[in-house]
């Protein structure tokens, strides 16, 4: 007896095997896209925070203020929020003041810079950086 084609049971079994293998494949492809998008957001947040850091380095420490600026990029709308703390701000917030590191120098300024991305009408914080900016003038 010469048999041609496949039976209905063989076709159904092949479809079941294909479906079982397709579920993890779709999951992997979906997560790869999400991870790639997250990495791109982190790279852009780092670039924006670096730009703010460069601006802070070029500015007189006593002139630094809390600042918010927005930047439209190809990936969407971004915002940088900079918070500047000096010793009086720390005291008002109930934090211990920054101690003088050397005699005759004023304490450094503490700067926090956060990169936020617009998403569905809200701002999602992607990355925050914090550093100290020294003041090189003598204390009065």
The first five atom37 places (N, CA, C, CB, O) and aatype in JSON, in Angstrom:
{
  "aatype": [20, 20, 20, 20, 20, 20, 20, 20, 20, 20, 20, 20, 20, 20, 20, 20, 20, 20, 20, 20, 20, 20, 20, 20, 20, 20, 20, 20, 20, 20, 20, 20, 20, 20, 20, 20, 20, 20, 20, 20, 20, 20, 20, 20, 20, 20, 20, 20, 20, 20, 20, 20, 20, 20, 20, 20, 20, 20, 20, 20, 20, 20, 20, 20, 20, 20, 20, 20, 20, 20, 20, 20, 20, 20, 20, 20, 20, 20, 20, 20, 20, 20, 20, 20, 20, 20, 20, 20, 20, 20, 20, 20, 20, 20, 20, 20, 20, 20, 20, 20, 20, 20, 20, 20, 20, 20, 20, 20, 20, 20, 20, 20, 20, 20, 20, 20, 20, 20, 20, 20, 20, 20, 20, 20, 20, 20, 20, 20, 20, 20, 20, 20, 20, 20, 20, 20, 20, 20, 20, 20],
  "atom_mask": [
    [1, 1, 1, 1, 1],
    [1, 1, 1, 1, 1],
    [1, 1, 1, 1, 1],
    [1, 1, 1, 1, 1],
    [1, 1, 1, 1, 1],
    [1, 1, 1, 1, 1],
    [1, 1, 1, 1, 1],
    [1, 1, 1, 1, 1],
    [1, 1, 1, 1, 1],
    [1, 1, 1, 1, 1],
    [1, 1, 1, 1, 1],
    [1, 1, 1, 1, 1],
    [1, 1, 1, 1, 1],
    [1, 1, 1, 1, 1],
    [1, 1, 1, 1, 1],
    [1, 1, 1, 1, 1],
    [1, 1, 1, 1, 1],
    [1, 1, 1, 1, 1],
    [1, 1, 1, 1, 1],
    [1, 1, 1, 1, 1],
    [1, 1, 1, 1, 1],
    [1, 1, 1, 1, 1],
    [1, 1, 1, 1, 1],
    [1, 1, 1, 1, 1],
    [1, 1, 1, 1, 1],
    [1, 1, 1, 1, 1],
    [1, 1, 1, 1, 1],
    [1, 1, 1, 1, 1],
    [1, 1, 1, 1, 1],
    [1, 1, 1, 1, 1],
    [1, 1, 1, 1, 1],
    [1, 1, 1, 1, 1],
    [1, 1, 1, 1, 1],
    [1, 1, 1, 1, 1],
    [1, 1, 1, 1, 1],
    [1, 1, 1, 1, 1],
    [1, 1, 1, 1, 1],
    [1, 1, 1, 1, 1],
    [1, 1, 1, 1, 1],
    [1, 1, 1, 1, 1],
    [1, 1, 1, 1, 1],
    [1, 1, 1, 1, 1],
    [1, 1, 1, 1, 1],
    [1, 1, 1, 1, 1],
    [1, 1, 1, 1, 1],
    [1, 1, 1, 1, 1],
    [1, 1, 1, 1, 1],
    [1, 1, 1, 1, 1],
    [1, 1, 1, 1, 1],
    [1, 1, 1, 1, 1],
    [1, 1, 1, 1, 1],
    [1, 1, 1, 1, 1],
    [1, 1, 1, 1, 1],
    [1, 1, 1, 1, 1],
    [1, 1, 1, 1, 1],
    [1, 1, 1, 1, 1],
    [1, 1, 1, 1, 1],
    [1, 1, 1, 1, 1],
    [1, 1, 1, 1, 1],
    [1, 1, 1, 1, 1],
    [1, 1, 1, 1, 1],
    [1, 1, 1, 1, 1],
    [1, 1, 1, 1, 1],
    [1, 1, 1, 1, 1],
    [1, 1, 1, 1, 1],
    [1, 1, 1, 1, 1],
    [1, 1, 1, 1, 1],
    [1, 1, 1, 1, 1],
    [1, 1, 1, 1, 1],
    [1, 1, 1, 1, 1],
    [1, 1, 1, 1, 1],
    [1, 1, 1, 1, 1],
    [1, 1, 1, 1, 1],
    [1, 1, 1, 1, 1],
    [1, 1, 1, 1, 1],
    [1, 1, 1, 1, 1],
    [1, 1, 1, 1, 1],
    [1, 1, 1, 1, 1],
    [1, 1, 1, 1, 1],
    [1, 1, 1, 1, 1],
    [1, 1, 1, 1, 1],
    [1, 1, 1, 1, 1],
    [1, 1, 1, 1, 1],
    [1, 1, 1, 1, 1],
    [1, 1, 1, 1, 1],
    [1, 1, 1, 1, 1],
    [1, 1, 1, 1, 1],
    [1, 1, 1, 1, 1],
    [1, 1, 1, 1, 1],
    [1, 1, 1, 1, 1],
    [1, 1, 1, 1, 1],
    [1, 1, 1, 1, 1],
    [1, 1, 1, 1, 1],
    [1, 1, 1, 1, 1],
    [1, 1, 1, 1, 1],
    [1, 1, 1, 1, 1],
    [1, 1, 1, 1, 1],
    [1, 1, 1, 1, 1],
    [1, 1, 1, 1, 1],
    [1, 1, 1, 1, 1],
    [1, 1, 1, 1, 1],
    [1, 1, 1, 1, 1],
    [1, 1, 1, 1, 1],
    [1, 1, 1, 1, 1],
    [1, 1, 1, 1, 1],
    [1, 1, 1, 1, 1],
    [1, 1, 1, 1, 1],
    [1, 1, 1, 1, 1],
    [1, 1, 1, 1, 1],
    [1, 1, 1, 1, 1],
    [1, 1, 1, 1, 1],
    [1, 1, 1, 1, 1],
    [1, 1, 1, 1, 1],
    [1, 1, 1, 1, 1],
    [1, 1, 1, 1, 1],
    [1, 1, 1, 1, 1],
    [1, 1, 1, 1, 1],
    [1, 1, 1, 1, 1],
    [1, 1, 1, 1, 1],
    [1, 1, 1, 1, 1],
    [1, 1, 1, 1, 1],
    [1, 1, 1, 1, 1],
    [1, 1, 1, 1, 1],
    [1, 1, 1, 1, 1],
    [1, 1, 1, 1, 1],
    [1, 1, 1, 1, 1],
    [1, 1, 1, 1, 1],
    [1, 1, 1, 1, 1],
    [1, 1, 1, 1, 1],
    [1, 1, 1, 1, 1],
    [1, 1, 1, 1, 1],
    [1, 1, 1, 1, 1],
    [1, 1, 1, 1, 1],
    [1, 1, 1, 1, 1],
    [1, 1, 1, 1, 1],
    [1, 1, 1, 1, 1],
    [1, 1, 1, 1, 1],
    [1, 1, 1, 1, 1],
    [1, 1, 1, 1, 1],
    [1, 1, 1, 1, 1]
  ],
  "atom_positions": [
    [[0.83, -1.16, 0.0], [0.0, 0.0, 0.0], [0.9, 1.25, 0.0], [-0.96, -0.02, 1.21], [1.76, 1.4, 0.87]],
    [[0.69, 2.11, -0.95], [1.48, 3.32, -1.11], [0.73, 4.48, -0.46], [1.77, 3.6, -2.6], [-0.38, 4.83, -0.85]],
    [[1.36, 5.06, 0.54], [0.72, 6.11, 1.32], [1.25, 7.47, 0.9], [0.95, 5.87, 2.82], [2.47, 7.63, 0.77]],
    [[0.39, 8.46, 0.68], [0.81, 9.81, 0.32], [0.19, 10.8, 1.3], [0.41, 10.15, -1.14], [-0.98, 10.68, 1.66]],
    [[0.99, 11.78, 1.74], [0.49, 12.82, 2.63], [0.57, 12.43, 4.09], [-0.94, 13.15, 2.27], [1.08, 11.37, 4.44]],
    [[0.05, 13.31, 4.93], [0.09, 13.12, 6.38], [-1.32, 12.95, 6.91], [0.8, 14.3, 7.07], [-2.29, 13.45, 6.33]],
    [[-1.42, 12.24, 8.01], [-2.74, 12.07, 8.64], [-3.03, 13.31, 9.48], [-2.79, 10.78, 9.5], [-2.14, 14.11, 9.76]],
    [[-4.25, 13.45, 9.88], [-4.67, 14.58, 10.7], [-3.94, 14.58, 12.04], [-6.19, 14.54, 10.92], [-3.58, 15.64, 12.54]],
    [[-3.72, 13.44, 12.63], [-3.02, 13.32, 13.92], [-1.58, 13.82, 13.78], [-3.04, 11.85, 14.43], [-1.08, 14.51, 14.66]],
    [[-0.89, 13.48, 12.69], [0.49, 13.92, 12.48], [0.56, 15.44, 12.32], [1.08, 13.22, 11.24], [1.48, 16.07, 12.84]],
    [[-0.38, 16.01, 11.61], [-0.4, 17.46, 11.42], [-0.67, 18.16, 12.75], [-1.47, 17.86, 10.39], [-0.02, 19.16, 13.06]],
    [[-1.61, 17.66, 13.54], [-1.91, 18.26, 14.85], [-0.72, 18.16, 15.78], [-3.12, 17.58, 15.48], [-0.43, 19.11, 16.51]],
    [[-0.02, 17.04, 15.78], [1.17, 16.88, 16.64], [2.26, 17.87, 16.22], [1.7, 15.43, 16.56], [2.93, 18.45, 17.08]],
    [[2.45, 18.06, 14.94], [3.44, 19.02, 14.45], [3.07, 20.44, 14.89], [3.57, 18.95, 12.91], [3.95, 21.21, 15.28]],
    [[1.79, 20.79, 14.84], [1.36, 22.12, 15.28], [1.55, 22.31, 16.78], [-0.1, 22.34, 14.92], [1.93, 23.39, 17.22]],
    [[1.29, 21.27, 17.58], [1.49, 21.35, 19.02], [2.97, 21.56, 19.34], [0.97, 20.07, 19.72], [3.31, 22.4, 20.18]],
    [[3.84, 20.82, 18.69], [5.28, 20.97, 18.92], [5.74, 22.37, 18.51], [6.08, 19.89, 18.13], [6.53, 23.0, 19.22]],
    [[5.26, 22.85, 17.39], [5.61, 24.19, 16.92], [5.12, 25.26, 17.9], [5.01, 24.45, 15.53], [5.85, 26.21, 18.18]],
    [[3.92, 25.11, 18.43], [3.38, 26.07, 19.4], [4.19, 26.07, 20.69], [1.9, 25.75, 19.7], [4.45, 27.12, 21.26]],
    [[4.59, 24.87, 21.15], [5.38, 24.77, 22.38], [6.74, 25.45, 22.19], [5.58, 23.29, 22.79], [7.24, 26.09, 23.12]],
    [[7.33, 25.34, 21.03], [8.63, 25.97, 20.77], [8.49, 27.47, 20.48], [9.31, 25.27, 19.59], [9.44, 28.22, 20.7]],
    [[7.35, 27.91, 19.99], [7.16, 29.31, 19.63], [7.0, 30.21, 20.86], [5.96, 29.46, 18.72], [7.4, 31.38, 20.82]],
    [[6.41, 29.7, 21.94], [6.18, 30.52, 23.13], [7.49, 31.05, 23.71], [5.43, 29.7, 24.19], [7.58, 32.26, 23.93]],
    [[8.51, 30.23, 23.98], [9.76, 30.79, 24.5], [10.46, 31.71, 23.49], [10.7, 29.67, 24.91], [11.11, 32.68, 23.88]],
    [[10.33, 31.42, 22.23], [10.95, 32.25, 21.2], [10.34, 33.66, 21.19], [10.79, 31.6, 19.81], [11.07, 34.65, 21.11]],
    [[9.03, 33.75, 21.28], [8.37, 35.05, 21.33], [8.77, 35.79, 22.61], [6.84, 34.89, 21.26], [8.99, 37.0, 22.57]],
    [[8.86, 35.09, 23.73], [9.27, 35.69, 24.99], [10.68, 36.27, 24.88], [9.19, 34.66, 26.13], [10.92, 37.39, 25.31]],
    [[11.61, 35.52, 24.32], [13.0, 35.97, 24.16], [13.06, 37.19, 23.26], [13.87, 34.83, 23.59], [13.76, 38.16, 23.58]],
    [[12.36, 37.17, 22.14], [12.38, 38.3, 21.22], [11.79, 39.55, 21.85], [11.63, 37.96, 19.94], [12.3, 40.65, 21.64]],
    [[10.73, 39.4, 22.62], [10.11, 40.54, 23.29], [11.05, 41.15, 24.33], [8.8, 40.11, 23.96], [11.19, 42.37, 24.38]],
    [[11.68, 40.32, 25.14], [12.59, 40.83, 26.17], [13.86, 41.42, 25.58], [12.95, 39.72, 27.14], [14.44, 42.33, 26.17]],
    [[14.3, 40.93, 24.45], [15.48, 41.5, 23.8], [15.19, 42.93, 23.37], [15.9, 40.63, 22.59], [16.03, 43.81, 23.55]],
    [[14.03, 43.17, 22.82], [13.65, 44.53, 22.43], [13.52, 45.46, 23.61], [12.35, 44.51, 21.66], [13.94, 46.61, 23.55]],
    [[12.94, 44.97, 24.7], [12.79, 45.78, 25.91], [14.15, 46.11, 26.51], [11.92, 45.05, 26.93], [14.38, 47.24, 26.91]],
    [[15.03, 45.13, 26.57], [16.38, 45.35, 27.12], [17.17, 46.33, 26.28], [17.13, 44.04, 27.22], [17.91, 47.15, 26.81]],
    [[17.03, 46.24, 24.98], [17.73, 47.16, 24.08], [17.22, 48.58, 24.27], [17.55, 46.72, 22.62], [18.0, 49.53, 24.27]],
    [[15.92, 48.73, 24.42], [15.33, 50.05, 24.64], [15.79, 50.63, 25.97], [13.79, 49.97, 24.59], [16.1, 51.82, 26.06]],
    [[15.84, 49.8, 27.0], [16.3, 50.25, 28.33], [17.76, 50.68, 28.28], [16.1, 49.13, 29.38], [18.13, 51.69, 28.89]],
    [[18.6, 49.93, 27.57], [20.01, 50.29, 27.45], [20.18, 51.62, 26.72], [20.79, 49.18, 26.71], [21.02, 52.43, 27.1]],
    [[19.38, 51.84, 25.69], [19.44, 53.11, 24.95], [19.02, 54.27, 25.86], [18.53, 53.05, 23.68], [19.63, 55.34, 25.82]],
    [[17.98, 54.07, 26.68], [17.56, 55.11, 27.61], [18.66, 55.42, 28.62], [16.28, 54.68, 28.34], [18.91, 56.59, 28.92]],
    [[19.32, 54.39, 29.14], [20.41, 54.62, 30.09], [21.57, 55.37, 29.45], [20.9, 53.29, 30.66], [22.17, 56.23, 30.09]],
    [[21.89, 55.05, 28.2], [22.96, 55.77, 27.49], [22.61, 57.24, 27.31], [23.23, 55.11, 26.13], [23.46, 58.1, 27.52]],
    [[21.38, 57.52, 26.91], [20.98, 58.91, 26.72], [20.93, 59.66, 28.05], [19.61, 58.97, 26.03], [21.3, 60.83, 28.11]],
    [[20.48, 59.0, 29.11], [20.45, 59.63, 30.43], [21.87, 59.96, 30.88], [19.76, 58.71, 31.45], [22.11, 61.03, 31.45]],
    [[22.81, 59.06, 30.65], [24.2, 59.3, 31.01], [24.76, 60.48, 30.23], [25.05, 58.05, 30.77], [25.46, 61.32, 30.8]],
    [[24.48, 60.56, 28.94], [24.97, 61.67, 28.12], [24.41, 63.01, 28.61], [24.6, 61.45, 26.64], [25.15, 64.0, 28.67]],
    [[23.13, 63.05, 28.96], [22.53, 64.29, 29.45], [23.09, 64.69, 30.82], [21.01, 64.15, 29.53], [23.35, 65.87, 31.07]],
    [[23.28, 63.71, 31.69], [23.84, 64.0, 33.01], [25.29, 64.47, 32.87], [23.76, 62.76, 33.93], [25.73, 65.36, 33.61]],
    [[26.02, 63.89, 31.94], [27.4, 64.34, 31.68], [27.42, 65.78, 31.18], [28.07, 63.42, 30.65], [28.29, 66.57, 31.57]],
    [[26.47, 66.13, 30.33], [26.37, 67.5, 29.84], [26.1, 68.46, 31.0], [25.28, 67.61, 28.78], [26.69, 69.54, 31.06]],
    [[25.21, 68.07, 31.91], [24.93, 68.91, 33.07], [26.16, 69.02, 33.97], [23.73, 68.36, 33.86], [26.44, 70.09, 34.51]],
    [[26.88, 67.92, 34.14], [28.09, 67.92, 34.95], [29.12, 68.88, 34.35], [28.68, 66.5, 35.05], [29.79, 69.61, 35.09]],
    [[29.25, 68.88, 33.02], [30.18, 69.78, 32.35], [29.77, 71.24, 32.58], [30.25, 69.48, 30.84], [30.63, 72.09, 32.82]],
    [[28.47, 71.52, 32.5], [27.99, 72.88, 32.78], [28.29, 73.29, 34.22], [26.48, 72.97, 32.52], [28.66, 74.43, 34.48]],
    [[28.14, 72.37, 35.15], [28.41, 72.67, 36.56], [29.9, 72.95, 36.79], [27.95, 71.51, 37.46], [30.26, 73.81, 37.59]],
    [[30.74, 72.21, 36.1], [32.2, 72.43, 36.24], [32.61, 73.78, 35.69], [32.98, 71.32, 35.52], [33.56, 74.39, 36.19]],
    [[31.9, 74.27, 34.66], [32.26, 75.54, 34.02], [31.65, 76.74, 34.74], [31.81, 75.53, 32.58], [31.94, 77.89, 34.39]],
    [[30.8, 76.49, 35.73], [30.1, 77.57, 36.43], [30.73, 77.77, 37.8], [28.59, 77.25, 36.57], [31.16, 76.82, 38.45]],
    [[30.78, 79.01, 38.23], [31.26, 79.32, 39.57], [30.38, 78.59, 40.58], [31.24, 80.87, 39.83], [29.16, 78.66, 40.49]],
    [[30.98, 77.88, 41.54], [30.17, 77.1, 42.5], [29.13, 77.91, 43.25], [31.08, 76.44, 43.5], [28.05, 77.41, 43.56]],
    [[29.44, 79.18, 43.54], [28.48, 80.02, 44.27], [27.32, 80.45, 43.38], [29.18, 81.25, 44.83], [26.31, 80.94, 43.9]],
    [[27.43, 80.28, 42.06], [26.36, 80.65, 41.12], [25.45, 79.48, 40.78], [26.96, 81.22, 39.86], [24.43, 79.68, 40.12]],
    [[25.79, 78.27, 41.2], [24.99, 77.09, 40.87], [23.66, 77.15, 41.63], [25.75, 75.79, 41.22], [23.62, 77.44, 42.82]],
    [[22.57, 76.86, 40.92], [21.23, 76.87, 41.5], [20.47, 75.63, 41.05], [20.47, 78.16, 41.1], [20.86, 74.96, 40.09]],
    [[19.38, 75.35, 41.74], [18.49, 74.28, 41.29], [17.98, 74.66, 39.9], [17.29, 74.08, 42.3], [17.56, 75.79, 39.66]],
    [[18.03, 73.7, 38.99], [17.69, 73.98, 37.6], [16.91, 72.81, 37.01], [18.95, 74.25, 36.77], [17.15, 71.66, 37.36]],
    [[15.98, 73.12, 36.11], [15.27, 72.11, 35.33], [15.34, 72.55, 33.88], [13.76, 71.93, 35.81], [14.96, 73.68, 33.55]],
    [[15.83, 71.67, 33.02], [15.83, 71.98, 31.59], [15.4, 70.76, 30.81], [17.22, 72.45, 31.11], [15.64, 69.62, 31.21]],
    [[14.74, 71.03, 29.69], [14.19, 69.94, 28.87], [14.93, 69.87, 27.56], [12.68, 70.14, 28.63], [15.42, 70.87, 27.03]],
    [[15.0, 68.66, 27.03], [15.71, 68.43, 25.78], [14.96, 67.4, 24.95], [17.16, 67.96, 26.04], [14.87, 66.24, 25.34]],
    [[14.41, 67.81, 23.8], [13.79, 66.82, 22.91], [14.86, 66.05, 22.14], [12.81, 67.51, 21.93], [15.74, 66.66, 21.53]],
    [[14.79, 64.74, 22.17], [15.7, 63.88, 21.43], [14.88, 62.98, 20.51], [16.6, 63.03, 22.39], [13.65, 62.97, 20.57]],
    [[15.57, 62.23, 19.67], [14.86, 61.34, 18.74], [14.04, 60.3, 19.49], [15.86, 60.65, 17.82], [13.0, 59.87, 19.0]],
    [[14.5, 59.89, 20.68], [13.79, 58.86, 21.44], [12.63, 59.41, 22.26], [14.74, 58.15, 22.34], [11.85, 58.63, 22.81]],
    [[12.5, 60.73, 22.35], [11.41, 61.31, 23.13], [11.85, 62.56, 23.86], [10.87, 60.3, 24.11], [12.93, 63.09, 23.62]],
    [[10.99, 63.02, 24.74], [11.25, 64.24, 25.51], [11.99, 63.88, 26.8], [9.91, 64.98, 25.84], [11.6, 62.97, 27.52]],
    [[13.07, 64.61, 27.08], [13.9, 64.37, 28.26], [13.93, 65.62, 29.12], [15.33, 63.95, 27.86], [13.76, 66.74, 28.63]],
    [[14.17, 65.42, 30.41], [14.29, 66.52, 31.36], [15.46, 66.22, 32.3], [12.96, 66.73, 32.17], [15.65, 65.09, 32.74]],
    [[16.24, 67.25, 32.59], [17.3, 67.15, 33.59], [16.9, 68.03, 34.77], [18.71, 67.58, 33.0], [16.58, 69.21, 34.59]],
    [[16.93, 67.46, 35.96], [16.63, 68.21, 37.18], [17.89, 68.22, 38.04], [15.42, 67.59, 37.96], [18.39, 67.18, 38.45]],
    [[18.39, 69.42, 38.31], [19.59, 69.58, 39.13], [19.2, 70.17, 40.47], [20.65, 70.47, 38.42], [18.5, 71.18, 40.52]],
    [[19.65, 69.55, 41.55], [19.47, 70.06, 42.91], [20.84, 70.37, 43.48], [18.69, 69.04, 43.81], [21.75, 69.55, 43.4]],
    [[20.97, 71.57, 44.06], [22.25, 72.02, 44.61], [22.05, 72.21, 46.11], [22.75, 73.34, 43.92], [21.14, 72.92, 46.54]],
    [[22.92, 71.59, 46.9], [22.87, 71.71, 48.35], [24.19, 72.29, 48.84], [22.58, 70.34, 49.03], [25.26, 71.83, 48.44]],
    [[24.1, 73.3, 49.7], [25.3, 73.72, 50.4], [25.06, 73.47, 51.88], [25.65, 75.22, 50.11], [24.05, 72.88, 52.25]],
    [[25.96, 73.91, 52.72], [25.84, 73.6, 54.16], [24.55, 74.12, 54.77], [27.03, 74.18, 54.92], [23.95, 73.44, 55.6]],
    [[24.11, 75.33, 54.38], [22.88, 75.88, 54.97], [21.66, 75.06, 54.54], [22.7, 77.37, 54.56], [20.74, 74.86, 55.33]],
    [[21.65, 74.59, 53.28], [20.54, 73.74, 52.83], [20.51, 72.44, 53.6], [20.66, 73.46, 51.33], [19.44, 71.96, 53.97]],
    [[21.68, 71.87, 53.84], [21.74, 70.6, 54.57], [21.23, 70.8, 56.01], [23.19, 70.05, 54.59], [20.5, 69.95, 56.53]],
    [[21.62, 71.91, 56.64], [21.17, 72.18, 58.0], [19.65, 72.34, 58.04], [21.86, 73.45, 58.56], [19.0, 71.83, 58.95]],
    [[19.08, 73.07, 57.06], [17.63, 73.28, 57.01], [16.88, 71.97, 56.78], [17.27, 74.29, 55.9], [15.75, 71.8, 57.25]],
    [[17.5, 71.03, 56.07], [16.87, 69.73, 55.8], [17.08, 68.74, 56.94], [17.41, 69.14, 54.51], [16.6, 67.61, 56.87]],
    [[17.79, 69.16, 57.98], [18.03, 68.28, 59.12], [19.19, 67.32, 58.92], [16.8, 67.49, 59.41], [19.33, 66.35, 59.67]],
    [[20.04, 67.57, 57.92], [21.2, 66.73, 57.67], [22.42, 67.35, 58.32], [21.44, 66.54, 56.15], [22.45, 68.55, 58.58]],
    [[23.42, 66.54, 58.59], [24.64, 67.07, 59.19], [25.39, 67.89, 58.14], [25.54, 65.92, 59.73], [25.4, 67.54, 56.97]],
    [[26.01, 69.0, 58.57], [26.75, 69.82, 57.61], [28.0, 69.09, 57.1], [27.15, 71.16, 58.25], [28.53, 68.2, 57.75]],
    [[28.44, 69.5, 55.92], [29.66, 68.93, 55.36], [30.84, 69.55, 56.09], [29.76, 69.19, 53.81], [30.94, 70.77, 56.19]],
    [[31.71, 68.73, 56.59], [32.85, 69.22, 57.36], [33.91, 69.8, 56.43], [33.45, 68.09, 58.22], [34.07, 69.35, 55.29]],
    [[34.62, 70.78, 56.94], [35.72, 71.36, 56.17], [36.83, 70.32, 56.07], [36.25, 72.68, 56.84], [37.2, 69.7, 57.06]],
    [[37.35, 70.14, 54.87], [38.4, 69.15, 54.67], [39.77, 69.73, 54.99], [38.37, 68.62, 53.25], [40.65, 68.99, 55.42]],
    [[39.97, 71.02, 54.78], [41.25, 71.66, 55.05], [40.97, 73.02, 55.68], [42.1, 71.8, 53.75], [39.95, 73.65, 55.41]],
    [[41.89, 73.45, 56.52], [41.72, 74.72, 57.19], [41.7, 75.85, 56.16], [42.84, 74.95, 58.24], [42.55, 75.9, 55.27]],
    [[40.74, 76.74, 56.29], [40.68, 77.9, 55.42], [39.86, 77.7, 54.15], [42.04, 78.29, 55.05], [39.67, 78.67, 53.41]],
    [[39.38, 76.5, 53.87], [38.57, 76.28, 52.67], [37.1, 76.14, 53.06], [39.05, 75.03, 51.91], [36.77, 75.59, 54.11]],
    [[36.23, 76.63, 52.2], [34.8, 76.48, 52.45], [34.37, 75.07, 52.06], [33.97, 77.55, 51.66], [35.02, 74.45, 51.22]],
    [[33.31, 74.56, 52.65], [32.87, 73.21, 52.31], [32.4, 73.14, 50.85], [31.74, 72.75, 53.26], [31.97, 74.15, 50.29]],
    [[32.47, 71.97, 50.26], [32.02, 71.83, 48.86], [30.51, 71.91, 48.75], [32.53, 70.51, 48.27], [29.79, 71.84, 49.75]],
    [[30.05, 72.04, 47.52], [28.61, 72.03, 47.23], [28.26, 70.63, 46.75], [28.23, 73.12, 46.15], [28.98, 70.03, 45.96]],
    [[27.15, 70.14, 47.23], [26.67, 68.81, 46.83], [25.65, 69.01, 45.7], [26.02, 68.03, 48.05], [24.7, 69.77, 45.84]],
    [[25.86, 68.31, 44.57], [25.0, 68.46, 43.39], [24.39, 67.12, 43.05], [25.8, 69.03, 42.19], [25.07, 66.09, 43.02]],
    [[23.09, 67.13, 42.79], [22.37, 65.94, 42.34], [21.75, 66.27, 41.0], [21.29, 65.48, 43.39], [21.06, 67.28, 40.85]],
    [[21.98, 65.41, 40.01], [21.45, 65.62, 38.67], [20.71, 64.36, 38.23], [22.59, 65.98, 37.66], [21.29, 63.28, 38.2]],
    [[19.43, 64.51, 37.9], [18.61, 63.36, 37.5], [18.1, 63.55, 36.07], [17.43, 63.17, 38.47], [17.63, 64.63, 35.7]],
    [[18.19, 62.48, 35.28], [17.65, 62.48, 33.92], [16.31, 61.76, 33.94], [18.65, 61.78, 32.91], [16.2, 60.62, 34.38]],
    [[15.27, 62.45, 33.45], [13.92, 61.9, 33.41], [13.45, 61.86, 31.96], [12.94, 62.74, 34.28], [13.82, 62.71, 31.16]],
    [[12.63, 60.87, 31.64], [12.1, 60.71, 30.28], [10.58, 60.74, 30.34], [12.61, 59.39, 29.63], [9.97, 60.12, 31.21]],
    [[9.97, 61.46, 29.4], [8.51, 61.53, 29.33], [7.96, 60.2, 28.84], [8.05, 62.69, 28.4], [8.42, 59.65, 27.84]],
    [[6.96, 59.7, 29.56], [6.34, 58.43, 29.18], [4.87, 58.48, 29.6], [7.07, 57.2, 29.83], [4.57, 58.51, 30.79]],
    [[3.99, 58.48, 28.64], [2.54, 58.46, 28.87], [2.09, 59.59, 29.79], [2.12, 57.11, 29.48], [1.28, 59.39, 30.7]],
    [[2.62, 60.79, 29.55], [2.2, 61.95, 30.32], [2.9, 62.11, 31.66], [0.76, 61.89, 30.54], [2.65, 63.09, 32.36]],
    [[3.75, 61.18, 32.04], [4.49, 61.25, 33.3], [5.98, 61.32, 33.02], [4.16, 60.04, 34.21], [6.43, 61.04, 31.9]],
    [[6.75, 61.71, 34.02], [8.21, 61.73, 33.9], [8.79, 60.57, 34.69], [8.8, 63.09, 34.4], [8.63, 60.5, 35.91]],
    [[9.46, 59.65, 34.0], [10.1, 58.5, 34.64], [11.57, 58.82, 34.88], [9.95, 57.22, 33.77], [12.28, 59.21, 33.95]],
    [[12.03, 58.65, 36.11], [13.44, 58.87, 36.42], [14.23, 57.69, 35.87], [13.67, 59.03, 37.96], [14.0, 56.54, 36.25]],
    [[15.18, 57.98, 34.98], [15.99, 56.95, 34.37], [17.3, 56.78, 35.12], [16.26, 57.27, 32.9], [17.72, 55.65, 35.39]],
    [[17.95, 57.88, 35.46], [19.25, 57.78, 36.12], [19.51, 59.04, 36.93], [20.39, 57.56, 35.09], [19.17, 60.14, 36.48]],
    [[20.1, 58.91, 38.11], [20.49, 60.04, 38.95], [21.97, 59.92, 39.31], [19.62, 60.12, 40.24], [22.48, 58.83, 39.54]],
    [[22.62, 61.07, 39.35], [24.03, 61.12, 39.75], [24.18, 62.18, 40.83], [24.94, 61.44, 38.53], [23.45, 63.17, 40.86]],
    [[25.14, 61.94, 41.7], [25.39, 62.88, 42.78], [26.89, 63.04, 42.95], [24.73, 62.41, 44.1], [27.63, 62.06, 42.94]],
    [[27.34, 64.28, 43.1], [28.76, 64.52, 43.28], [28.97, 65.79, 44.1], [29.48, 64.61, 41.93], [28.03, 66.55, 44.33]],
    [[30.2, 65.99, 44.52], [30.58, 67.17, 45.29], [31.38, 68.11, 44.38], [31.4, 66.78, 46.55], [32.26, 67.66, 43.65]],
    [[31.07, 69.39, 44.44], [31.79, 70.39, 43.65], [32.57, 71.25, 44.62], [30.8, 71.27, 42.77], [31.97, 71.97, 45.42]],
    [[33.91, 71.18, 44.58], [34.7, 71.96, 45.55], [34.61, 73.46, 45.28], [36.16, 71.52, 45.52], [34.39, 73.9, 44.15]],
    [[34.79, 74.19, 46.34], [34.94, 75.66, 46.24], [36.39, 75.94, 46.55], [33.95, 76.45, 47.23], [36.9, 75.55, 47.6]],
    [[37.05, 76.6, 45.66], [38.48, 76.82, 45.85], [38.8, 78.15, 46.48], [39.18, 76.71, 44.56], [39.98, 78.49, 46.63]],
    [[37.79, 78.92, 46.85], [38.05, 80.21, 47.5], [38.21, 80.0, 49.01], [36.9, 81.21, 47.21], [37.69, 79.03, 49.57]],
    [[38.93, 80.89, 49.63], [39.16, 80.78, 51.08], [37.9, 81.19, 51.82], [40.37, 81.67, 51.52], [37.14, 82.03, 51.35]],
    [[37.7, 80.59, 52.98], [36.53, 80.92, 53.82], [36.69, 82.32, 54.39], [36.35, 79.88, 54.97], [37.8, 82.78, 54.64]],
    [[35.55, 82.96, 54.58], [35.6, 84.33, 55.13], [35.23, 84.32, 56.57], [34.66, 85.27, 54.36], [35.21, 85.37, 57.21]]
  ]
}
